[in-house]
Amino acid sequence: MQRAVVQIEQDLPTGFYKRLPILKGPGDEGVPRILAIAYGLLHTSHLQLSLMTAVRFVQAYQQGAPLTIAELWALPTMLRLACLEVLTCGWTRLFPNVEPPFAPTRQRPAGSEWC
């Protein structure tokens, strides 16, 4: 898990993360749109990701709102981040007295069923 956290930090610099388009709806303020999409993909697929599922999900989303090149580039890293956050949430529920390996983002999309 630690290796995945380091990879996220390397692949998604803070400055780049802050420049991604954000959501503005109630409960979603400040959440990068691509992070919400990553959570939506995880939710829709019941955590069973495949390349074909991801491609179909993104294509369906883009029918209503095209993604930027930066968002498409960030999607694999955001999926990794969302997966780690889901795992961390489960870990803290199973072991409430153990410090999680990293703090999940506080900007989780509204309606996220995890944590």
N, CA, C and O atoms as CSV, one atom per row, in Angstrom:
chain,resi,resn,atom,element,x,y,z
A,1,MET,N,N,0.831,-1.179,0.000
A,1,MET,CA,C,0.000,0.000,0.000
A,1,MET,C,C,0.883,1.254,0.000
A,1,MET,O,O,0.577,2.241,-0.669
A,2,GLN,N,N,1.975,1.198,0.755
A,2,GLN,CA,C,2.862,2.356,0.825
A,2,GLN,C,C,3.426,2.713,-0.546
A,2,GLN,O,O,3.570,3.890,-0.876
A,3,ARG,N,N,3.742,1.704,-1.335
A,3,ARG,CA,C,4.261,1.931,-2.681
A,3,ARG,C,C,3.219,2.642,-3.549
A,3,ARG,O,O,3.562,3.520,-4.341
A,4,ALA,N,N,1.957,2.263,-3.399
A,4,ALA,CA,C,0.884,2.899,-4.172
A,4,ALA,C,C,0.722,4.366,-3.778
A,4,ALA,O,O,0.467,5.215,-4.632
A,5,VAL,N,N,0.869,4.664,-2.489
A,5,VAL,CA,C,0.766,6.048,-2.023
A,5,VAL,C,C,1.895,6.883,-2.625
A,5,VAL,O,O,1.667,8.001,-3.087
A,6,VAL,N,N,3.100,6.343,-2.617
A,6,VAL,CA,C,4.244,7.053,-3.204
A,6,VAL,C,C,4.020,7.264,-4.697
A,6,VAL,O,O,4.323,8.333,-5.227
A,7,GLN,N,N,3.496,6.256,-5.370
A,7,GLN,CA,C,3.242,6.375,-6.803
A,7,GLN,C,C,2.205,7.465,-7.084
A,7,GLN,O,O,2.346,8.210,-8.054
A,8,ILE,N,N,1.186,7.566,-6.266
A,8,ILE,CA,C,0.175,8.616,-6.438
A,8,ILE,C,C,0.824,9.982,-6.277
A,8,ILE,O,O,0.573,10.893,-7.065
A,9,GLU,N,N,1.654,10.119,-5.259
A,9,GLU,CA,C,2.337,11.403,-5.035
A,9,GLU,C,C,3.214,11.774,-6.225
A,9,GLU,O,O,3.290,12.946,-6.596
A,10,GLN,N,N,3.871,10.796,-6.822
A,10,GLN,CA,C,4.738,11.058,-7.967
A,10,GLN,C,C,3.931,11.360,-9.230
A,10,GLN,O,O,4.286,12.251,-10.003
A,11,ASP,N,N,2.855,10.622,-9.431
A,11,ASP,CA,C,2.067,10.750,-10.658
A,11,ASP,C,C,1.116,11.943,-10.661
A,11,ASP,O,O,0.685,12.388,-11.724
A,12,LEU,N,N,0.791,12.455,-9.494
A,12,LEU,CA,C,-0.202,13.525,-9.396
A,12,LEU,C,C,0.306,14.638,-8.484
A,12,LEU,O,O,-0.119,14.743,-7.334
A,13,PRO,N,N,1.206,15.461,-8.990
A,13,PRO,CA,C,1.740,16.558,-8.170
A,13,PRO,C,C,0.620,17.466,-7.664
A,13,PRO,O,O,-0.412,17.617,-8.318
A,14,THR,N,N,0.833,18.061,-6.505
A,14,THR,CA,C,-0.170,18.919,-5.879
A,14,THR,C,C,-0.639,20.031,-6.816
A,14,THR,O,O,-1.835,20.305,-6.915
A,15,GLY,N,N,0.303,20.661,-7.495
A,15,GLY,CA,C,-0.066,21.748,-8.403
A,15,GLY,C,C,-0.986,21.287,-9.518
A,15,GLY,O,O,-1.921,21.997,-9.890
A,16,PHE,N,N,-0.725,20.098,-10.054
A,16,PHE,CA,C,-1.566,19.544,-11.115
A,16,PHE,C,C,-2.947,19.211,-10.562
A,16,PHE,O,O,-3.962,19.511,-11.191
A,17,TYR,N,N,-2.983,18.592,-9.388
A,17,TYR,CA,C,-4.240,18.221,-8.737
A,17,TYR,C,C,-5.128,19.453,-8.553
A,17,TYR,O,O,-6.333,19.399,-8.797
A,18,LYS,N,N,-4.528,20.553,-8.124
A,18,LYS,CA,C,-5.288,21.775,-7.852
A,18,LYS,C,C,-5.808,22.440,-9.119
A,18,LYS,O,O,-6.730,23.253,-9.052
A,19,ARG,N,N,-5.235,22.111,-10.271
A,19,ARG,CA,C,-5.688,22.711,-11.532
A,19,ARG,C,C,-6.767,21.892,-12.231
A,19,ARG,O,O,-7.316,22.338,-13.239
A,20,LEU,N,N,-7.081,20.713,-11.723
A,20,LEU,CA,C,-8.125,19.898,-12.350
A,20,LEU,C,C,-9.484,20.553,-12.164
A,20,LEU,O,O,-9.736,21.158,-11.122
A,21,PRO,N,N,-10.372,20.443,-13.164
A,21,PRO,CA,C,-11.728,20.993,-13.020
A,21,PRO,C,C,-12.428,20.398,-11.799
A,21,PRO,O,O,-12.344,19.198,-11.538
A,22,ILE,N,N,-13.113,21.255,-11.065
A,22,ILE,CA,C,-13.772,20.813,-9.830
A,22,ILE,C,C,-15.289,20.865,-9.979
A,22,ILE,O,O,-15.833,21.520,-10.868
A,23,LEU,N,N,-15.948,20.149,-9.074
A,23,LEU,CA,C,-17.405,20.165,-9.014
A,23,LEU,C,C,-17.854,21.332,-8.151
A,23,LEU,O,O,-17.128,21.781,-7.263
A,24,LYS,N,N,-19.051,21.814,-8.420
A,24,LYS,CA,C,-19.550,22.978,-7.688
A,24,LYS,C,C,-20.880,22.718,-7.001
A,24,LYS,O,O,-21.432,23.615,-6.364
A,25,GLY,N,N,-21.403,21.504,-7.119
A,25,GLY,CA,C,-22.689,21.199,-6.518
A,25,GLY,C,C,-22.612,21.079,-5.007
A,25,GLY,O,O,-21.522,20.918,-4.456
A,26,PRO,N,N,-23.747,21.153,-4.326
A,26,PRO,CA,C,-23.771,21.033,-2.867
A,26,PRO,C,C,-23.142,19.713,-2.420
A,26,PRO,O,O,-23.492,18.645,-2.922
A,27,GLY,N,N,-22.223,19.802,-1.482
A,27,GLY,CA,C,-21.543,18.622,-0.981
A,27,GLY,C,C,-20.349,18.196,-1.808
A,27,GLY,O,O,-19.551,17.367,-1.369
A,28,ASP,N,N,-20.219,18.750,-2.993
A,28,ASP,CA,C,-19.116,18.390,-3.891
A,28,ASP,C,C,-18.131,19.536,-4.105
A,28,ASP,O,O,-17.182,19.393,-4.876
A,29,GLU,N,N,-18.336,20.649,-3.447
A,29,GLU,CA,C,-17.506,21.822,-3.688
A,29,GLU,C,C,-16.031,21.470,-3.527
A,29,GLU,O,O,-15.613,20.918,-2.509
A,30,GLY,N,N,-15.258,21.801,-4.551
A,30,GLY,CA,C,-13.819,21.602,-4.486
A,30,GLY,C,C,-13.332,20.216,-4.845
A,30,GLY,O,O,-12.122,19.999,-4.908
A,31,VAL,N,N,-14.219,19.275,-5.081
A,31,VAL,CA,C,-13.821,17.919,-5.445
A,31,VAL,C,C,-13.471,17.892,-6.932
A,31,VAL,O,O,-14.285,18.295,-7.763
A,32,PRO,N,N,-12.275,17.423,-7.275
A,32,PRO,CA,C,-11.970,17.300,-8.702
A,32,PRO,C,C,-12.996,16.392,-9.380
A,32,PRO,O,O,-13.322,15.317,-8.877
A,33,ARG,N,N,-13.485,16.834,-10.503
A,33,ARG,CA,C,-14.511,16.074,-11.225
A,33,ARG,C,C,-14.029,14.655,-11.510
A,33,ARG,O,O,-14.813,13.711,-11.417
A,34,ILE,N,N,-12.758,14.492,-11.853
A,34,ILE,CA,C,-12.246,13.165,-12.195
A,34,ILE,C,C,-12.194,12.247,-10.977
A,34,ILE,O,O,-12.299,11.030,-11.124
A,35,LEU,N,N,-12.033,12.809,-9.771
A,35,LEU,CA,C,-12.091,11.987,-8.558
A,35,LEU,C,C,-13.516,11.477,-8.341
A,35,LEU,O,O,-13.717,10.320,-7.970
A,36,ALA,N,N,-14.494,12.336,-8.572
A,36,ALA,CA,C,-15.896,11.921,-8.463
A,36,ALA,C,C,-16.207,10.838,-9.496
A,36,ALA,O,O,-16.945,9.895,-9.210
A,37,ILE,N,N,-15.648,10.975,-10.687
A,37,ILE,CA,C,-15.848,9.960,-11.726
A,37,ILE,C,C,-15.209,8.647,-11.298
A,37,ILE,O,O,-15.790,7.580,-11.500
A,38,ALA,N,N,-14.022,8.714,-10.710
A,38,ALA,CA,C,-13.352,7.492,-10.236
A,38,ALA,C,C,-14.198,6.795,-9.181
A,38,ALA,O,O,-14.359,5.576,-9.221
A,39,TYR,N,N,-14.743,7.561,-8.235
A,39,TYR,CA,C,-15.622,6.967,-7.224
A,39,TYR,C,C,-16.886,6.404,-7.871
A,39,TYR,O,O,-17.359,5.334,-7.487
A,40,GLY,N,N,-17.426,7.114,-8.840
A,40,GLY,CA,C,-18.613,6.624,-9.537
A,40,GLY,C,C,-18.353,5.318,-10.257
A,40,GLY,O,O,-19.191,4.417,-10.246
A,41,LEU,N,N,-17.193,5.216,-10.884
A,41,LEU,CA,C,-16.813,3.982,-11.568
A,41,LEU,C,C,-16.664,2.839,-10.576
A,41,LEU,O,O,-17.123,1.727,-10.838
A,42,LEU,N,N,-16.031,3.101,-9.444
A,42,LEU,CA,C,-15.893,2.052,-8.423
A,42,LEU,C,C,-17.259,1.605,-7.911
A,42,LEU,O,O,-17.507,0.412,-7.732
A,43,HIS,N,N,-18.133,2.567,-7.679
A,43,HIS,CA,C,-19.470,2.247,-7.178
A,43,HIS,C,C,-20.262,1.442,-8.206
A,43,HIS,O,O,-20.853,0.414,-7.878
A,44,THR,N,N,-20.269,1.912,-9.435
A,44,THR,CA,C,-21.044,1.270,-10.491
A,44,THR,C,C,-20.550,-0.151,-10.767
A,44,THR,O,O,-21.345,-1.054,-11.027
A,45,SER,N,N,-19.237,-0.336,-10.709
A,45,SER,CA,C,-18.664,-1.650,-11.019
A,45,SER,C,C,-18.583,-2.561,-9.792
A,45,SER,O,O,-18.092,-3.687,-9.883
A,46,HIS,N,N,-19.064,-2.074,-8.648
A,46,HIS,CA,C,-18.987,-2.848,-7.405
A,46,HIS,C,C,-17.549,-3.270,-7.113
A,46,HIS,O,O,-17.287,-4.394,-6.684
A,47,LEU,N,N,-16.629,-2.341,-7.356
A,47,LEU,CA,C,-15.191,-2.530,-7.121
A,47,LEU,C,C,-14.578,-3.596,-8.021
A,47,LEU,O,O,-13.495,-4.099,-7.724
A,48,GLN,N,N,-15.249,-3.948,-9.114
A,48,GLN,CA,C,-14.754,-4.934,-10.080
A,48,GLN,C,C,-14.345,-4.207,-11.350
A,48,GLN,O,O,-15.107,-4.152,-12.315
A,49,LEU,N,N,-13.139,-3.649,-11.347
A,49,LEU,CA,C,-12.694,-2.845,-12.477
A,49,LEU,C,C,-12.149,-3.693,-13.615
A,49,LEU,O,O,-11.523,-4.731,-13.399
A,50,SER,N,N,-12.398,-3.234,-14.809
A,50,SER,CA,C,-11.785,-3.802,-16.005
A,50,SER,C,C,-11.590,-2.647,-16.978
A,50,SER,O,O,-12.235,-1.605,-16.858
A,51,LEU,N,N,-10.716,-2.838,-17.920
A,51,LEU,CA,C,-10.471,-1.789,-18.903
A,51,LEU,C,C,-11.755,-1.472,-19.666
A,51,LEU,O,O,-12.082,-0.303,-19.866
A,52,MET,N,N,-12.474,-2.490,-20.087
A,52,MET,CA,C,-13.698,-2.275,-20.857
A,52,MET,C,C,-14.744,-1.520,-20.036
A,52,MET,O,O,-15.418,-0.635,-20.563
A,53,THR,N,N,-14.885,-1.855,-18.771
A,53,THR,CA,C,-15.833,-1.154,-17.907
A,53,THR,C,C,-15.457,0.314,-17.777
A,53,THR,O,O,-16.320,1.188,-17.854
A,54,ALA,N,N,-14.179,0.584,-17.581
A,54,ALA,CA,C,-13.714,1.964,-17.445
A,54,ALA,C,C,-13.934,2.753,-18.732
A,54,ALA,O,O,-14.373,3.903,-18.691
A,55,VAL,N,N,-13.632,2.143,-19.863
A,55,VAL,CA,C,-13.810,2.826,-21.149
A,55,VAL,C,C,-15.286,3.145,-21.373
A,55,VAL,O,O,-15.620,4.264,-21.761
A,56,ARG,N,N,-16.156,2.198,-21.139
A,56,ARG,CA,C,-17.596,2.432,-21.334
A,56,ARG,C,C,-18.121,3.514,-20.389
A,56,ARG,O,O,-18.924,4.360,-20.782
A,57,PHE,N,N,-17.657,3.472,-19.144
A,57,PHE,CA,C,-18.099,4.456,-18.157
A,57,PHE,C,C,-17.683,5.859,-18.576
A,57,PHE,O,O,-18.493,6.785,-18.539
A,58,VAL,N,N,-16.429,6.021,-18.975
A,58,VAL,CA,C,-15.933,7.339,-19.390
A,58,VAL,C,C,-16.636,7.801,-20.658
A,58,VAL,O,O,-16.992,8.975,-20.767
A,59,GLN,N,N,-16.843,6.913,-21.610
A,59,GLN,CA,C,-17.550,7.289,-22.838
A,59,GLN,C,C,-18.972,7.745,-22.529
A,59,GLN,O,O,-19.448,8.728,-23.097
A,60,ALA,N,N,-19.647,7.037,-21.638
A,60,ALA,CA,C,-21.006,7.425,-21.269
A,60,ALA,C,C,-21.011,8.788,-20.583
A,60,ALA,O,O,-21.876,9.621,-20.854
A,61,TYR,N,N,-20.052,9.010,-19.700
A,61,TYR,CA,C,-19.977,10.302,-19.017
A,61,TYR,C,C,-19.757,11.432,-20.023
A,61,TYR,O,O,-20.372,12.494,-19.923
A,62,GLN,N,N,-18.886,11.193,-20.977
A,62,GLN,CA,C,-18.527,12.233,-21.935
A,62,GLN,C,C,-19.645,12.560,-22.920
A,62,GLN,O,O,-19.556,13.554,-23.640
A,63,GLN,N,N,-20.684,11.750,-22.963
A,63,GLN,CA,C,-21.833,12.097,-23.796
A,63,GLN,C,C,-22.463,13.397,-23.302
A,63,GLN,O,O,-23.005,14.169,-24.093
A,64,GLY,N,N,-22.389,13.637,-21.992
A,64,GLY,CA,C,-22.985,14.845,-21.426
A,64,GLY,C,C,-21.989,15.943,-21.136
A,64,GLY,O,O,-22.328,17.124,-21.214
A,65,ALA,N,N,-20.764,15.575,-20.802
A,65,ALA,CA,C,-19.745,16.568,-20.430
A,65,ALA,C,C,-18.368,16.024,-20.769
A,65,ALA,O,O,-17.840,15.179,-20.047
A,66,PRO,N,N,-17.783,16.497,-21.856
A,66,PRO,CA,C,-16.461,16.010,-22.240
A,66,PRO,C,C,-15.409,16.294,-21.163
A,66,PRO,O,O,-15.430,17.337,-20.510
A,67,LEU,N,N,-14.499,15.349,-21.001
A,67,LEU,CA,C,-13.397,15.505,-20.054
A,67,LEU,C,C,-12.217,16.171,-20.749
A,67,LEU,O,O,-12.056,16.065,-21.965
A,68,THR,N,N,-11.406,16.850,-19.972
A,68,THR,CA,C,-10.204,17.459,-20.523
A,68,THR,C,C,-9.119,16.379,-20.658
A,68,THR,O,O,-9.223,15.299,-20.077
A,69,ILE,N,N,-8.092,16.693,-21.429
A,69,ILE,CA,C,-6.955,15.779,-21.569
A,69,ILE,C,C,-6.322,15.547,-20.197
A,69,ILE,O,O,-5.924,14.427,-19.877
A,70,ALA,N,N,-6.228,16.599,-19.392
A,70,ALA,CA,C,-5.642,16.473,-18.056
A,70,ALA,C,C,-6.452,15.495,-17.197
A,70,ALA,O,O,-5.878,14.691,-16.462
A,71,GLU,N,N,-7.766,15.563,-17.288
A,71,GLU,CA,C,-8.606,14.644,-16.510
A,71,GLU,C,C,-8.423,13.206,-16.974
A,71,GLU,O,O,-8.324,12.290,-16.157
A,72,LEU,N,N,-8.379,13.014,-18.285
A,72,LEU,CA,C,-8.181,11.657,-18.803
A,72,LEU,C,C,-6.819,11.113,-18.368
A,72,LEU,O,O,-6.688,9.935,-18.037
A,73,TRP,N,N,-5.815,11.978,-18.373
A,73,TRP,CA,C,-4.477,11.572,-17.948
A,73,TRP,C,C,-4.470,11.210,-16.464
A,73,TRP,O,O,-3.771,10.282,-16.055
A,74,ALA,N,N,-5.249,11.941,-15.654
A,74,ALA,CA,C,-5.277,11.736,-14.205
A,74,ALA,C,C,-6.159,10.562,-13.782
A,74,ALA,O,O,-6.056,10.109,-12.642
A,75,LEU,N,N,-7.016,10.060,-14.661
A,75,LEU,CA,C,-7.962,9.014,-14.264
A,75,LEU,C,C,-7.307,7.784,-13.641
A,75,LEU,O,O,-7.764,7.360,-12.580
A,76,PRO,N,N,-6.268,7.183,-14.222
A,76,PRO,CA,C,-5.682,6.002,-13.566
A,76,PRO,C,C,-5.179,6.295,-12.152
A,76,PRO,O,O,-5.328,5.470,-11.251
A,77,THR,N,N,-4.589,7.462,-11.965
A,77,THR,CA,C,-4.094,7.815,-10.636
A,77,THR,C,C,-5.252,8.073,-9.679
A,77,THR,O,O,-5.187,7.692,-8.511
A,78,MET,N,N,-6.299,8.712,-10.161
A,78,MET,CA,C,-7.469,8.959,-9.309
A,78,MET,C,C,-8.167,7.650,-8.937
A,78,MET,O,O,-8.674,7.508,-7.825
A,79,LEU,N,N,-8.191,6.702,-9.865
A,79,LEU,CA,C,-8.750,5.388,-9.534
A,79,LEU,C,C,-7.915,4.714,-8.446
A,79,LEU,O,O,-8.455,4.105,-7.522
A,80,ARG,N,N,-6.607,4.830,-8.567
A,80,ARG,CA,C,-5.715,4.262,-7.543
A,80,ARG,C,C,-5.987,4.935,-6.195
A,80,ARG,O,O,-6.083,4.261,-5.170
A,81,LEU,N,N,-6.110,6.274,-6.201
A,81,LEU,CA,C,-6.392,7.006,-4.972
A,81,LEU,C,C,-7.735,6.592,-4.369
A,81,LEU,O,O,-7.829,6.336,-3.169
A,82,ALA,N,N,-8.757,6.528,-5.195
A,82,ALA,CA,C,-10.087,6.147,-4.705
A,82,ALA,C,C,-10.075,4.722,-4.146
A,82,ALA,O,O,-10.685,4.465,-3.108
A,83,CYS,N,N,-9.399,3.807,-4.809
A,83,CYS,CA,C,-9.301,2.427,-4.316
A,83,CYS,C,C,-8.595,2.384,-2.967
A,83,CYS,O,O,-9.037,1.683,-2.056
A,84,LEU,N,N,-7.509,3.123,-2.835
A,84,LEU,CA,C,-6.793,3.153,-1.565
A,84,LEU,C,C,-7.633,3.766,-0.458
A,84,LEU,O,O,-7.569,3.330,0.692
A,85,GLU,N,N,-8.420,4.776,-0.803
A,85,GLU,CA,C,-9.287,5.378,0.202
A,85,GLU,C,C,-10.374,4.399,0.654
A,85,GLU,O,O,-10.713,4.345,1.837
A,86,VAL,N,N,-10.909,3.639,-0.275
A,86,VAL,CA,C,-11.909,2.632,0.077
A,86,VAL,C,C,-11.279,1.576,0.991
A,86,VAL,O,O,-11.877,1.175,1.989
A,87,LEU,N,N,-10.074,1.132,0.645
A,87,LEU,CA,C,-9.369,0.152,1.479
A,87,LEU,C,C,-9.059,0.717,2.862
A,87,LEU,O,O,-9.213,0.031,3.873
A,88,THR,N,N,-8.622,1.970,2.894
A,88,THR,CA,C,-8.299,2.607,4.176
A,88,THR,C,C,-9.538,2.739,5.041
A,88,THR,O,O,-9.480,2.532,6.253
A,89,CYS,N,N,-10.649,3.082,4.425
A,89,CYS,CA,C,-11.907,3.197,5.162
A,89,CYS,C,C,-12.289,1.851,5.771
A,89,CYS,O,O,-12.659,1.772,6.942
A,90,GLY,N,N,-12.198,0.801,4.971
A,90,GLY,CA,C,-12.500,-0.538,5.485
A,90,GLY,C,C,-11.551,-0.941,6.595
A,90,GLY,O,O,-11.959,-1.549,7.585
A,91,TRP,N,N,-10.282,-0.599,6.426
A,91,TRP,CA,C,-9.269,-0.926,7.423
A,91,TRP,C,C,-9.591,-0.246,8.759
A,91,TRP,O,O,-9.508,-0.871,9.816
A,92,THR,N,N,-9.960,1.036,8.699
A,92,THR,CA,C,-10.240,1.754,9.942
A,92,THR,C,C,-11.520,1.250,10.615
A,92,THR,O,O,-11.663,1.358,11.833
A,93,ARG,N,N,-12.432,0.711,9.841
A,93,ARG,CA,C,-13.635,0.118,10.448
A,93,ARG,C,C,-13.305,-1.203,11.135
A,93,ARG,O,O,-13.840,-1.502,12.203
A,94,LEU,N,N,-12.426,-1.992,10.523
A,94,LEU,CA,C,-12.044,-3.279,11.109
A,94,LEU,C,C,-11.108,-3.112,12.300
A,94,LEU,O,O,-11.184,-3.860,13.276
A,95,PHE,N,N,-10.224,-2.121,12.206
A,95,PHE,CA,C,-9.211,-1.917,13.236
A,95,PHE,C,C,-9.211,-0.454,13.682
A,95,PHE,O,O,-8.308,0.301,13.319
A,96,PRO,N,N,-10.217,-0.046,14.466
A,96,PRO,CA,C,-10.352,1.370,14.825
A,96,PRO,C,C,-9.196,1.916,15.662
A,96,PRO,O,O,-8.989,3.129,15.699
A,97,ASN,N,N,-8.443,1.052,16.331
A,97,ASN,CA,C,-7.350,1.519,17.177
A,97,ASN,C,C,-6.014,1.590,16.448
A,97,ASN,O,O,-5.011,1.989,17.039
A,98,VAL,N,N,-5.987,1.211,15.176
A,98,VAL,CA,C,-4.751,1.235,14.398
A,98,VAL,C,C,-4.759,2.458,13.498
A,98,VAL,O,O,-5.741,2.743,12.813
A,99,GLU,N,N,-3.645,3.172,13.514
A,99,GLU,CA,C,-3.509,4.370,12.663
A,99,GLU,C,C,-3.461,3.950,11.193
A,99,GLU,O,O,-2.656,3.091,10.833
A,100,PRO,N,N,-4.314,4.542,10.325
A,100,PRO,CA,C,-4.282,4.183,8.901
A,100,PRO,C,C,-2.970,4.647,8.267
A,100,PRO,O,O,-2.325,5.564,8.774
A,101,PRO,N,N,-2.579,4.017,7.162
A,101,PRO,CA,C,-1.306,4.362,6.527
A,101,PRO,C,C,-1.280,5.759,5.918
A,101,PRO,O,O,-0.205,6.322,5.712
A,102,PHE,N,N,-2.437,6.319,5.632
A,102,PHE,CA,C,-2.537,7.691,5.143
A,102,PHE,C,C,-3.940,8.185,5.420
A,102,PHE,O,O,-4.871,7.399,5.598
A,103,ALA,N,N,-4.076,9.484,5.454
A,103,ALA,CA,C,-5.394,10.076,5.700
A,103,ALA,C,C,-6.136,10.222,4.379
A,103,ALA,O,O,-5.613,10.827,3.443
A,104,PRO,N,N,-7.352,9.677,4.288
A,104,PRO,CA,C,-8.137,9.848,3.059
A,104,PRO,C,C,-8.407,11.324,2.794
A,104,PRO,O,O,-8.390,12.147,3.709
A,105,THR,N,N,-8.655,11.645,1.528
A,105,THR,CA,C,-8.967,13.033,1.196
A,105,THR,C,C,-10.253,13.418,1.919
A,105,THR,O,O,-11.150,12.595,2.102
A,106,ARG,N,N,-10.323,14.636,2.311
A,106,ARG,CA,C,-11.531,15.137,2.963
A,106,ARG,C,C,-12.528,15.579,1.900
A,106,ARG,O,O,-13.660,15.942,2.218
A,107,GLN,N,N,-12.110,15.550,0.643
A,107,GLN,CA,C,-12.950,16.019,-0.443
A,107,GLN,C,C,-13.574,14.846,-1.188
A,107,GLN,O,O,-13.482,14.764,-2.413
A,108,ARG,N,N,-14.196,13.959,-0.466
A,108,ARG,CA,C,-14.829,12.820,-1.089
A,108,ARG,C,C,-16.150,13.253,-1.716
A,108,ARG,O,O,-16.903,14.012,-1.106
A,109,PRO,N,N,-16.435,12.784,-2.910
A,109,PRO,CA,C,-17.686,13.194,-3.564
A,109,PRO,C,C,-18.918,12.865,-2.722
A,109,PRO,O,O,-18.963,11.837,-2.047
A,110,ALA,N,N,-19.900,13.736,-2.768
A,110,ALA,CA,C,-21.150,13.518,-2.048
A,110,ALA,C,C,-21.789,12.220,-2.523
A,110,ALA,O,O,-21.716,11.881,-3.704
A,111,GLY,N,N,-22.403,11.511,-1.617
A,111,GLY,CA,C,-23.074,10.274,-1.978
A,111,GLY,C,C,-22.137,9.074,-2.008
A,111,GLY,O,O,-22.573,7.957,-2.287
A,112,SER,N,N,-20.854,9.291,-1.722
A,112,SER,CA,C,-19.921,8.172,-1.693
A,112,SER,C,C,-20.302,7.282,-0.505
A,112,SER,O,O,-20.406,7.756,0.626
A,113,GLU,N,N,-20.504,6.018,-0.769
A,113,GLU,CA,C,-20.942,5.128,0.296
A,113,GLU,C,C,-19.793,4.648,1.168
A,113,GLU,O,O,-20.012,4.002,2.192
A,114,TRP,N,N,-18.579,4.961,0.766
A,114,TRP,CA,C,-17.414,4.525,1.543
A,114,TRP,C,C,-16.940,5.660,2.420
A,114,TRP,O,O,-16.567,6.728,1.934
A,115,CYS,N,N,-16.960,5.414,3.727
A,115,CYS,CA,C,-16.592,6.398,4.753
A,115,CYS,C,C,-17.466,7.576,4.595
A,115,CYS,O,O,-17.344,8.541,5.350
